[in-house]
């Protein structure tokens, strides 16, 4: 059984799909692991580190994937990058399938079985494989660090001989994994933190971290969560009431961090131009949803935009801004999943196609797109 890891080719992608720790674990499963030279450098992992863990270093991506039974990647590989893999090889990555149906079809045509890690169901046994959570957690932390770097004042209250410095007021929009980590990090830095979310369960979580919860708590709010624990689309009337409450709150904030995403849809617009214009010059908005269209109307992907003296931070691939940590966690997510796809006895790939984890994540198989959510419409 051969496992291949090639260097990521996507713009700004600094993460890598294996760590020396997971290479050792794969070797213990009976696999030979091939890593393309330089694949880990942007995550602080040298070829020598991989070799010491038992991997062989391939000079090129083509050499790494040749004869591979499993290909591990951070982002969806291009079909031509999979030339030379074994028939029916497993390709496991963050596939970003929504809106990229043509690319998924291209992947299917190579004959590989492609698995999308971000479609992993949120059930107990899959927690250790949940890439959305492992990466969002780091994004939430990094958002606060980036906000502190852009904000021209201190975060904590300081009492000095020259006078008192007031604590920064930080408002976190969306209290999922990223939002909760942002709240915790901003609190550690000494800020006064408030947060909002459409899911009622989030109120208790926000308050347990020492932040104040801001929301229109009516009957619709009490029903606003899907069975899978994700946020549900709200009615226009509710959105209007919530927007009015949030608008008056944002005007008093120093930092706003937005983290709201709905799977398979563009990011909801939460912060309008008028809201940004109501903030004091020197304030900061960090938009973690900028890759999906952004929660802030004025966010520019990959840029720190300035509007009326307010900075709107739109960094791309925020988990990749902590590449070493993000890669380490992502690699563990992958290993935990791969372990369920390999037979301990034969030390070979043995996928149970009826396993709920496999059904939820398998996009392509035997030359076709098989995931129910991505069947051709017609």
C-alpha positions in Angstrom: 0.0 0.0 0.0 1.6 3.3 -1.1 0.5 6.7 0.2 1.6 9.8 -1.7 1.8 13.4 -0.5 2.6 16.0 -3.2 3.5 19.7 -2.7 0.4 21.9 -2.7 0.1 24.0 -5.9 -2.8 26.3 -5.0 -2.0 30.0 -4.5 -1.3 30.9 -0.9 -1.6 27.3 0.3 1.2 26.8 2.9 -0.2 23.7 4.6 0.8 20.1 3.9 -1.3 16.9 4.2 1.2 14.8 6.4 3.4 15.4 9.4 6.4 13.3 10.5 4.1 12.0 13.3 1.4 10.7 10.8 4.1 9.3 8.5 5.3 7.1 11.3 1.7 6.0 12.0 1.0 5.2 8.3 4.2 3.2 8.2 3.0 1.3 11.3 -0.2 0.5 9.3 2.0 -1.2 6.7 2.1 1.6 4.2 5.1 3.0 2.3 4.9 6.8 2.2 6.2 9.0 -0.6 6.5 12.7 -0.1 7.4 15.2 -2.8 10.6 17.1 -2.1 9.9 20.4 -0.4 6.2 19.6 0.3 6.5 20.5 4.0 8.9 23.5 3.9 6.1 26.2 4.2 4.9 24.3 7.3 8.4 24.1 8.8 8.9 20.4 8.0 12.1 19.5 6.1 12.6 16.5 3.8 15.0 15.2 6.4 12.2 15.3 9.0 10.0 13.1 6.8 12.8 10.7 6.0 13.6 10.3 9.7 9.9 9.3 10.2 10.2 6.7 7.5 9.0 8.4 4.3 10.8 8.3 0.9 11.4 11.6 -0.8 10.3 11.8 -4.4 11.9 14.4 -6.6 8.7 15.4 -8.4 4.9 15.2 -7.8 4.6 12.7 -10.6 7.2 10.4 -9.0 5.4 10.7 -5.6 2.0 9.7 -6.9 3.2 7.0 -9.3 1.7 3.7 -8.2 -0.1 5.3 -5.2 -3.1 3.6 -3.6 -3.9 6.7 -1.5 -3.2 10.3 -2.3 -3.5 12.8 0.5 -3.8 16.6 -0.2 -4.9 19.8 1.5 -6.8 21.1 -1.6 -8.5 19.2 -4.4 -5.7 18.0 -6.8 -6.0 18.7 -10.5 -6.9 15.6 -12.6 -3.5 15.8 -14.4 -1.7 15.6 -11.1 -3.1 12.1 -10.5 -1.6 10.5 -13.6 0.1 7.3 -12.7 -1.9 6.5 -9.5 -3.3 2.9 -9.2 -6.7 2.2 -10.6 -9.4 3.1 -8.1 -6.9 5.0 -5.8 -8.3 7.0 -2.9 -7.8 10.7 -3.1 -8.6 12.5 0.2 -8.5 16.3 0.5 -10.6 19.4 1.2 -12.5 19.2 -2.2 -14.5 22.4 -2.1 -17.2 20.8 -4.3 -20.0 23.4 -4.1 -19.9 25.5 -7.2 -17.0 23.4 -8.6 -19.1 20.6 -10.2 -17.0 20.6 -13.4 -13.8 20.1 -11.4 -15.4 17.3 -9.5 -16.6 15.7 -12.7 -13.0 16.0 -14.0 -11.8 14.2 -10.9 -14.3 11.4 -11.4 -13.1 10.9 -15.0 -9.6 9.9 -13.7 -11.2 6.8 -12.1 -10.2 7.7 -8.5 -12.4 7.5 -5.5 -12.4 11.1 -4.2 -13.3 11.9 -0.6 -14.2 15.4 0.6 -13.0 15.8 4.2 -15.2 18.9 4.8 -18.3 16.7 4.3 -17.4 14.6 7.3 -20.6 14.1 9.4 -20.6 15.8 12.8 -21.0 12.6 14.9 -19.0 11.5 17.9 -16.8 8.9 16.1 -15.8 11.4 13.4 -14.8 14.3 15.7 -11.1 13.4 15.4 -11.6 13.7 11.6 -13.4 17.0 11.5 -11.2 19.2 9.4 -13.7 22.1 9.5 -13.4 22.3 13.2 -9.6 21.8 13.4 -9.0 24.5 10.9 -11.7 26.9 12.0 -10.4 26.8 15.5 -7.1 28.1 14.3 -8.8 30.7 12.1 -10.7 32.1 15.0 -7.5 32.5 17.0 -5.6 34.0 14.1 -8.5 36.5 13.4 -8.0 38.0 16.8 -4.2 38.1 16.5 -4.6 39.8 13.1 -7.2 42.3 14.5 -4.8 43.2 17.4 -2.0 43.7 14.8 -4.1 46.1 12.7 -5.8 47.9 15.7 -3.8 51.0 16.7 -4.5 50.6 20.4 -4.0 48.1 23.2 -6.6 45.3 23.8 -6.5 45.1 27.6 -7.4 47.8 30.1 -4.2 49.2 31.5 -3.8 51.5 34.5 -0.7 53.5 34.2 0.8 56.6 35.8 0.0 58.5 32.6 -3.6 57.5 32.7 -6.0 54.6 32.1 -6.2 52.8 28.8 -9.7 51.4 28.2 -10.2 47.8 27.1 -10.9 47.2 23.4 -14.5 46.2 22.7 -14.6 43.1 20.4 -17.8 41.8 18.8 -17.8 38.3 17.3 -20.5 37.5 14.8 -21.1 33.7 14.5 -20.3 31.5 17.5 -19.3 28.3 15.8 -15.9 26.8 16.3 -14.0 29.8 14.8 -16.2 32.3 16.7 -15.8 30.6 20.1 -12.1 30.5 19.7 -12.1 34.2 18.7 -14.1 35.0 21.8 -11.7 33.0 24.1 -8.6 34.6 22.5 -10.0 38.1 22.7 -10.9 37.6 26.3 -7.4 36.3 27.0 -6.0 39.5 25.5 -8.2 41.5 27.9 -10.9 42.8 25.6 -14.5 43.3 26.5 -16.2 40.7 24.3 -19.8 40.4 22.9 -21.0 37.9 20.4 -24.1 36.9 18.3 -25.3 33.8 16.6 -28.6 32.6 15.1 -28.4 29.3 17.0 -30.0 29.3 20.5 -27.5 26.7 21.8 -24.7 29.3 21.2 -25.9 31.6 23.9 -24.8 29.3 26.7 -21.4 28.6 25.0 -20.8 32.4 24.5 -21.6 33.2 28.1 -19.5 30.3 29.4 -16.5 32.0 27.8 -17.2 35.3 29.6 -18.7 37.2 26.7 -22.2 38.8 26.5 -24.7 37.4 24.0 -26.4 39.8 21.6 -29.5 38.6 19.7 -33.2 39.1 19.1 -34.4 36.2 21.1 -37.9 35.6 19.7 -39.7 32.3 18.8 -38.0 32.0 15.4 -34.6 32.3 17.1 -35.5 29.4 19.4 -36.0 27.1 16.3 -33.0 28.2 14.4 -30.7 25.2 14.2 -30.6 22.2 11.8 -30.5 18.6 13.1 -26.8 18.5 12.1 -26.0 21.5 14.4 -25.5 24.0 11.6 -27.1 27.4 11.3 -30.4 27.6 9.4 -31.4 30.4 7.0 -33.6 32.9 8.8 -36.7 34.7 7.6 -36.3 38.2 6.1 -38.4 39.7 9.0 -36.0 38.2 11.6 -32.9 39.3 9.6 -34.3 42.8 9.6 -34.8 42.9 13.4 -31.4 41.3 14.1 -29.7 43.7 11.6 -31.1 46.7 13.5 -29.9 45.4 16.9 -26.5 44.5 15.4 -26.2 47.9 13.6 -26.6 49.9 16.8 -24.2 47.5 18.6 -21.5 47.7 15.9 -21.3 51.5 16.1 -19.9 51.2 19.6 -17.3 48.4 18.8 -13.6 48.7 18.2 -13.2 45.3 16.5 -15.7 43.2 14.7 -14.9 39.6 13.7 -17.3 37.8 11.3 -17.2 34.0 11.0 -20.7 33.2 9.6 -20.9 30.4 6.9 -23.7 28.3 5.6 -22.5 25.0 4.0 -23.0 25.1 0.2 -24.1 28.7 0.1 -22.4 32.1 -0.3 -21.6 33.7 3.1 -24.5 35.8 4.5 -23.9 39.5 4.4 -23.9 40.7 8.0 -22.0 44.0 8.0 -23.1 46.6 5.5 -21.3 49.7 4.3 -23.5 51.8 6.6 -22.5 49.7 9.6 -18.8 50.2 8.7 -19.3 53.9 8.3 -20.9 54.0 11.8 -17.7 52.7 13.4 -14.9 55.0 14.7 -11.8 55.6 12.5 -9.1 53.1 13.7 -11.6 50.3 14.2 -11.1 46.9 12.6 -13.3 44.4 10.9 -11.9 40.9 10.3 -13.9 38.9 7.7 -13.2 35.2 8.0 -15.8 34.4 5.3 -14.1 36.4 2.6 -13.3 33.3 0.5 -17.1 32.6 0.3 -18.1 36.1 -0.7 -17.6 37.7 2.7 -19.8 38.7 5.6 -18.8 42.3 5.3 -20.0 44.2 2.2 -16.6 46.1 1.9 -14.3 43.1 2.4 -11.7 42.6 -0.4 -10.4 39.0 -0.7 -6.6 39.0 0.1 -6.5 42.6 1.1 -6.7 44.9 4.1 -9.2 47.5 2.7 -9.6 50.9 4.4 -13.0 52.7 4.4 -13.5 56.0 6.3 -10.5 55.0 8.5 -11.9 51.6 9.4 -9.7 48.6 8.3 -11.5 45.6 6.8 -9.2 42.6 6.9 -9.8 40.0 4.2 -6.9 37.6 4.5 -7.3 34.4 2.4 -6.6 30.9 3.9 -6.4 32.1 7.5 -5.6 28.7 8.9 -2.6 28.6 6.5 -1.3 31.7 8.3 -0.5 29.2 11.1 0.8 26.6 8.7 2.8 24.5 11.1 -0.1 24.1 13.6 -2.8 23.8 10.9 -0.8 21.1 9.0 -0.2 19.1 12.2 -3.9 19.0 13.1 -5.1 18.5 9.5 -2.6 15.6 9.1 -4.1 13.9 12.2 -7.6 14.4 10.8 -6.5 12.6 7.7 -4.8 9.8 9.5 -7.9 9.1 11.7 -10.0 8.8 8.5 -7.5 6.7 6.5 -7.1 4.3 9.4 -10.8 3.4 9.0 -10.2 2.6 5.3 -7.3 0.1 5.8 -7.5 -3.5 6.8 -5.3 -4.2 9.9 -4.9 -7.9 8.8 -4.0 -7.5 5.1 -2.4 -4.0 5.5 -4.2 -3.0 2.3 -7.0 -0.5 1.3 -10.3 -2.1 2.3 -13.1 0.5 2.1 -16.4 -0.4 3.7 -18.6 1.5 1.2 -21.6 1.2 3.5 -19.9 3.0 6.4 -21.7 6.3 7.1 -18.4 8.2 7.1 -17.6 6.9 3.6 -21.1 7.6 2.3 -21.1 11.1 3.6 -17.6 12.0 2.1 -17.3 10.0 -1.1 -17.7 12.3 -4.1 -16.5 10.1 -7.0 -16.1 6.4 -7.6 -15.6 4.2 -10.7 -15.6 7.1 -13.1 -18.8 8.8 -11.8 -19.8 11.5 -9.3 -21.6 9.4 -6.7 -22.4 11.9 -3.9 -26.2 12.5 -3.8 -25.7 16.3 -3.3 -23.7 16.6 -6.6 -25.8 14.6 -9.0 -26.4 16.3 -12.3 -29.7 18.2 -12.2 -32.1 17.5 -15.0 
